[in-house]
Amino acid sequence: MQPNNHIHQPSPSHQAVPPEKKPVDQFKKRVRKTPLWLVILLAILGVALAGIVAGLIWLFSAVYFVRTNVSVNGQVFEVKKGESISEIANELSAQGLIDNPTAFVLYAKLGPAHGQLIPGPYLIRPSSSIATIINDMNAGKIAQNKITFPEGITLADMATRFANAGYGSKEEYITAAKSLSANYDFVPVSAKSNPEGYLFPSTYTFVPNRGANELVKKQYEAFQTKQVPLLQGPKPANLTSNQVLILASIVEKEGLTEKDRKLIAGVFLNRLSLGMKFESDVTVNYATGKKTTAPADLSVDSPYNTYKVKGLPPTPINNPGTDSVETVLNYTPNDYIFFLAGNDEVVYFAKTLAEHNQNIKNHL
């Protein structure tokens, strides 16, 4: 038997296979360690971001926090010309109007205002946040009250309007009118205790919560500017400035048109020169406080009852405008000594009592 010279070849299924590398080994080769410097940088950025977020939350809360300790009517704060934002913030804080001056400075400089705050008085309300205050100061929303006094309004009615508008009390206004009259030489001594007639009727704006003094001062200053120059000129029948003003206040209430008022001023001057009583219902109404005159009112005991007292009353009976003063200064000379306003709102004049009685019969 011949030896088998063939080398035995193992079947493919039995061939030697090199051991496979484990997948985990391959993964380990792919992973790289994060550098320490990057870890530190990310940590720093994380802390910084958290700080920024916390700072923004703090700033937002401080800026938009609504105060509750300001009085119901608010408080006026004055931004002075040339003041820095820091000075404004510190003064607001000192007055208890904001809690956080730092937040005020940051929002004023970095917010929509861009550091531009307009000088002037501002009303800080209970609902005013730092953002509201700064936005108002940037927009120049100056705090102002407004009130209108029509021509022919009395001092008492001015006080009522002042009180009804919520600006203060009647007593406060009247006290201011009397006390401030001492500061103006054009108010005669006889009118210091009752400065009726010297508070110029007009529309006024003034700073809230500063009392009646500021408003009354403006009224006296307006009288000085508008009425005093008129009263310093030539006057009829040797009247004093105060007497012109008294007569103007009566004419203000008696006439409806400029033409009528000029004639009425002439009638009263005629009566004055003849030593006759004025017999004016409007002066009686001032004494009684009524709008119309009842027969019983004609006997009221008062220096303003011109049915009983000759000549002009002691003070004006209201605060006339410049038109009425000019009416007296430029009255229409006439021979009438009576007049009445008819039911048809036409003024009828008469030279004699008989004519006047006929007018009463025909028109009342």
WOGI-V127430 format. One record per backbone hydrogen bond with DSSP energy under -1.0 kcal/mol. NH is the residue of the N-H (numbers start at 0). CO is the residue of the C=O. Records with the same first field share a line. If there is no record, write none. Layout:
NH: CO, CO
This chain:
13: 10
14: 11
24: 21
25: 21
26: 22
27: 23
28: 24
29: 25
30: 26
38: 34
39: 35
40: 36
41: 37
42: 38
43: 39
44: 40
45: 41
46: 42
47: 43
48: 44
49: 45
50: 46
51: 47
52: 48
53: 49
54: 50
55: 51
56: 52
57: 53
58: 54
59: 55
60: 56
61: 57
62: 58
63: 59
73: 70
74: 123
76: 121
78: 119
82: 79
87: 83
88: 84
89: 85
90: 86
91: 87
92: 88
93: 89
94: 90
95: 92
96: 91
103: 99
104: 100
105: 101
106: 102
107: 103
108: 104
109: 105
110: 106
113: 110
114: 107
115: 112
117: 136
119: 78
121: 76
123: 74
127: 124
130: 62
132: 128
133: 129
134: 130
135: 131
136: 132
137: 133
138: 134
140: 135
141: 139
142: 120
144: 205
146: 203
148: 201
151: 318
152: 149
157: 153
158: 154
159: 155
160: 156
161: 157
162: 158
163: 159
164: 160
165: 162
166: 161
172: 168
173: 169
174: 170
175: 171
176: 172
177: 173
178: 174
179: 175
182: 179
183: 180
186: 183
190: 187
191: 188
197: 194
199: 218
203: 146
205: 144
215: 211
216: 212
217: 213
218: 214
219: 215
220: 216
221: 217
222: 218
223: 219
224: 220
225: 221
226: 222
227: 222
230: 226
231: 227
232: 229
238: 235
243: 239
244: 240
245: 241
246: 242
247: 243
248: 244
249: 245
250: 246
251: 247
253: 249
254: 250
260: 256
261: 257
262: 258
263: 259
264: 260
265: 261
266: 262
267: 263
268: 264
269: 265
270: 266
271: 267
272: 268
273: 269
275: 270
278: 305
283: 279
284: 280
285: 281
286: 282
287: 283
288: 284
296: 293
297: 294
298: 295
299: 296
301: 299
304: 301
305: 303
307: 304
308: 304
318: 152
324: 320
325: 321
326: 322
327: 323
328: 324
329: 325
330: 327
331: 261
336: 349
337: 349
339: 347
341: 345
342: 362
344: 341
347: 339
349: 337
355: 351
356: 352
357: 353
358: 354
359: 355
360: 356
361: 357
362: 358
363: 359
